[in-house]
Amino acid sequence: MTLKNSKNKEKVNKKLPKDSIWWDIIGLVIKIGWIGLFFAAVFVFFIGVTVNNGVSMMPSFHDRDVIFYYRPANDFKAGEAVVYEGKNGELITGRIIARNGDTADITSDGVKINGYYRKEDYISGETVLFDGGMKFPVTLSDGEYLILCDNRSEPSDSRVFGIITQNRIKGRVMISIRQRDF
């Protein structure tokens, strides 16, 4: 062995030994970083989180419930709860009542879709129209949705905002976590 090679080996040996606890800590930090990056990507591209404000979706969702929604969803069906963007950019939770091709009407007897009254076991209050709001009956085109609150006495849905287009719907509600006051 030459003198030059033995000096290089001495330099290598002065670095951290392979069985050092520092290598374990560095490995753990790298793994935690990858896991954090994975969850960040999931929450940026696939899952959204918002807080339900107000009582417009009671009894399904209460004030301050944390709502998780699936972002890539794009084929929404009547009866599904969704998160959509309101007029001022705020996120609102509502329920799709009618979609493209449907004719919707609100009468004193309830919500009528394509000539038939819709059975809605999840609502509270009467479905009423608001002054200055949307005029019925209405036929929806492609990419248009009629979204109503479950608490029909609240004026925070399509009856006031008008038809909601698909690009304003942020995702389908997956789960909610109820807030409790202790």
N, C-alpha and C positions, 0 to 999 in steps of 0.2 A: 504494500500500500504506500502510496506516495504521501508526502507531507501535505500537499494541497488537498487531497481527498480526505485526510483525517481532520483537517481544519473545517471543511464543509460539514462533516459528520458531527463535529462538536457544535457547530452553529445550529444544526437541526435539533440536536438533543437539548439545546437551551430553550427551544420552544415548548409549548405545553405538552406534557406527556399525553398519549392517546387515551389513557385510562383516567385522566383527570376529571374532576367533577365539573370543571369549566366547559368541557366538551358536551357533557350532558345538559348543562344549562343552555348553551348555545343551540343545541339540537331542539330543546324544548321551546325556546323562543321562536325558532324557525317554524316549528309545527304550529304553535299558537298563531303566528302570523299568517300561515296558509289557511288555517281554520277561520280566522277573522276575515281574510280576503274572500273566502267562499261565502260566508254569511252576508258580507257586505254586497257581493254580487247578487245573491238571492233576493235581498231586500231592495236593491236598486232596480232589477230587471223583472222579478217575478211576483213579489209580495209587497203590497202597500199597507201602511198602517195609518189610521186616522182615529179621531175621537168623535163620537156622536155628540153633537151639541143640541140640546133642547129635547122636547118631548114629542117631536113630530113623528117618530117611528114607534112610539109606545103602542101596544105592549111588547112588540118584538124586540126592540132595542131601547134602552133607557138613556137618560142624560148621562154623559161622561163614560159610556161604555167604550172600550177600546175595540175598534173594528179592524180586522185583517181582511184584505181583499186580494184576489188573484188578478194581476195586471194583464197577462196575455189573453184573457178571455175576450172573445169578440162575437160570439154567437149567443146572444141573450134571448131568453125565453120569458114569456109572460109568467108572472108570479115570482120571479127571482128578485132578491134584494141586491142592489148595486150601489156603488159609490160613484157619484157624478159631480161635475164641476158646475157650481151655481153661477149666477150673473157676475158676482164680484170675485170669482176665482176660488171661493171657499168650497171645501169638499162636503157634500151632502149625501146622506144615506136615504134611499127611496126604493120603491118596489115597481118593477115594470108591470104595467097593466095591459098595454097594447103595443104592438110593433108593426113593422112595415106591412102594408096591405090591409091592416085592420081598420074598421070604422068604429070609433068610440063615441059614446054619448053619455052624458050624466043627466039623469032625470031625478025626480023626487023619490023614485023607487030604488035608485042605486046606479051602479055603473053598468052600461050596456055595451057589449063588444060584439060586433057583427050581428046585431039584432037580438042577442041573448043576454039576459042579466047574468053577471058574473058572481059566483058564490065566493065570498071572501070572509072566511072564519077568523082571520088574523087582524081585522080592523077594529078600531074603536071610534065612536062618534058617527055622525051621519055625513055622507058625501055631499057637500054643498058647493055651489059655485061662488066665486068672490067677485065683487064689483071691480071692473077694470081688468079682469082676468081673461082667460082664454074663452072663446066662443065654441060651443058644441052644437051639433056633431062635427067630427073631424075625421078625415081619412088620412092615414099615415103613409108616406112614401118610403122608398128604400133608405135605410140608415136612420129612420126616425122612430122615437119611442115616446110613449105617454107614461110618465112616472108619477105615481101618487104616494103620499105618506100613508102609513098605517093608521095614524091618528088623523082622521079626515077633517077634524075641526081646525087643524093647523094650516095656514096658508104658505107652505114652503115646498111646493111641487109644481107640476106642469100646469095646474089650474091657474097659477100666477106667473111662472117663468115661461110658459109655452112649451112647445114640443122640444124634446131633448134629442140632439143629434148624437150619433154613435161616437164621434170624436170627443165629445164631452164626458162620456162614460169612462171612468178610470178603471173599473174592474168589478168582478162579481164577489159579493161578500162570502167569505169562507167560514169565519168564526168570529164571535164577539166574546169579550171578557168583561163581565159585569163588575162595575165599581161598587164597592160597599163603603158606607160611612160607619166608622167604628168610634 
